[in-house]
Amino acid sequence: MSLSLLQDVAQNYGAIAAIGGGLAAIGAGVGIGKIGGSAMEAMARQPEMHGKIQSSALILAAFVEAVALFAVVVSFLK
């Protein structure tokens, strides 16, 4: 999310919408980071499960990203 987009949202929709969109993006970044870190630890402990862990981590990251995108869209609505 670029700064100009957040500024546009703040002018047209209010500061609360911009804050909500920013928090959704930050939350998604934290969530995906935790998924990636946990997946790496699990793969280091059990290398034979690499494929299943990686697939699960990618699916979970997609779900987190989808929820964050939904939150950003909802925050832009009046």
Secondary structure, 3 states (H helix, E strand, C coil): CCHHHHHHHHHHHCHHHHHHHHHHHHHHHHHHHHHHHHHHHHHHHCHHHHHHHHHHHHHHHHHHHHHHHHHHHHHHCC
